[in-house]
């Protein structure tokens, strides 16, 4: 199973020029993370480690965690010490993208 911290693969890049701006668009393949989450779900332990000390909730790619608005809001809430709001944003993200979900929390 790939590590949840592996970087995704850029499959296509496109560059546009609008007036005095250059816009770079990256198309990223998240299939490895989705497959890792699927494999973890198949284990049937609801994301718990063997020693029951840690629980994996999702396999979220680093590229996505830095750019998706829900995950950025969750990170900011966690930095301000508001774990309830961070959990709310993470749940919203996992409702939209269930392919990365490993367990319920």
PyMOL commands that set and color helices and strands:
alter all, ss='L'
color gray80, all
select helices_A, chain A and resi 31-42+62-65+69-79+83-96+98-100
alter helices_A, ss='H'
color red, helices_A
select strands_A, chain A and resi 9-18+21-29
alter strands_A, ss='S'
color yellow, strands_A
deselect
rebuild
show_as cartoon
